[in-house]
Amino acid sequence: MIVDLLYFFFVLGVLVFVHELGHFLVAKKSGIRVETFSLGFPPKAVGIKIGETEYCLSWLPLGGYVKMAGMDDFAPEEGKGKPWEFQSKPRWIQMAVLIAGPAMNFLLGFLLLLTLRMAAGEDAFLDDSRVGEVQTNSPFYTAGLRPGDRILTIGNTAVNDWEEMEDAFLLNAGDVVPVEIERIPAYRSDMTERLAISIDLTSFPREGLGLGYYITAEVGAVMPGMPAAEIGLQPGDVVTSVNGVPVTMWWEMSREISAQPGVEISLTWQRNDEEMTAQIIPAPQTLYGETVGRIGINPASKRNPISFFKAVRRSAAETINLSTAIFGFVKGIVIGEQSSKNLAGPVGIFQLVGQSAERGFSFLLWFMALLSINLGVLNLLPIPVLDGGHLTILAIEGIIRRDLSARHKAWLQQAGFAFLLFLIIYVTFNDIGRISGWFGN
């Protein structure tokens, strides 16, 4: 528990520091006087004043703030017209100061993802244009693409890995594009044949390509205490059939096991050219509101070195994808497509940080990147008190060509603070209920 708390405060402290540092640096560069830079919310624990700024550590560790001259969240100042005041600066400078905080969180998320890629390389299956699962409702399946096919060309573009394949499909969205593939015939596993198909991308699937990575059914890790460990499954074993259904790819095996929660099934695998079979009962687990079977294994993880420029591209793409997914989740909650019970608050984040740390430092850094991007998205929402709320007010003032009164701003900020306080209480109750099992499955 103590170690988890240290990890939690470390992660939160870094994210808050980076966010507030963004506001601080741009404000200073713009000639705005920064009166306070605080990690944590009042009451103040310790502080030291250097020049015009007091640097503080405060007792409530769930955030931080930068107090600038002429700007106050709860009682907006009219300003005295001094050149170093926030309100005296042009609106574009005020917006730049506000955007700098979330921008630093996005930058931190990107840099953490980049660091992980450079240090650990990337999954070997990303260096291949072979596809695993092909969803039957996708235009790719309709065109004749099948699991195990390797995509060679899309239009006039040769593709060598998954990133090039995705980019080529996105560039051809809205067209019917010729695709050349390589397939291993069912009757000859020692040869390949080339086929030409045409894929209709005029109605590009909103859910994505509908394609899965090509990952074999080789076991990479076995989780202690799970059914796979109980029957003696080991890393390096290759699962060949589940309940009599032959499997060669991870998604095929996962599909068969997931469909049998709590039901005894047979599992067959190869170990050093020896075939082994055992009966196993997949443990029921709830995933996105559905009960599925899990036996406690992970795929074999082979990593390849990655060049710096490719790592930059892929880390940037992952940052954009995560940001888009988070915005989409927020939109889903607003329009009722997502349940607000899926929101996590401080208690839930504390638990997830601890779980990530247990899996290793790389998992903790990845979760830290995800949290940083989350924090960037959250602060851009148009809620008063948040950066996005301030930006919205500035945009409204720009449209109507006059400043809102200090009284109206104060009312909006107080309403925003009340909403955030309610939200924190709500998600904390959700977290406790989820962890304790009050809400069931």
Secondary structure by P-SEA (a helix, b strand, c coil): caaaaaaaaaaaaaaaaaaaaaaaaaaaaacccccbbbccccccccccccccccccccccccbbbbbcccccccccccccccccccccccaaaaaaaaaaaaaaaaaaaaaaaaaaaaaccccccccccccccccccccccccccccccccccccccccccaaaaaaaaaaacccbbbbbbbbbccccccbbbbbbbbbbcccccccccccccccccccccccccccccccccccccccccccccccccaaaaaaaaaacccbbbbbbbbcccbbbbbbbbbbbbbcccbbbbbcccccbbbbbbbcaaaaaaaaaaaaaaaaaaaaaaaaaaaaccccccccccaaaaaaaaaaaaaacaaaaaaaaaaaaaaaaaaaaccccccaaaaaaaaaaaaaacccccaaaaaaaaaaaaaaaaaaaaaaaaaaaaaaaccccc
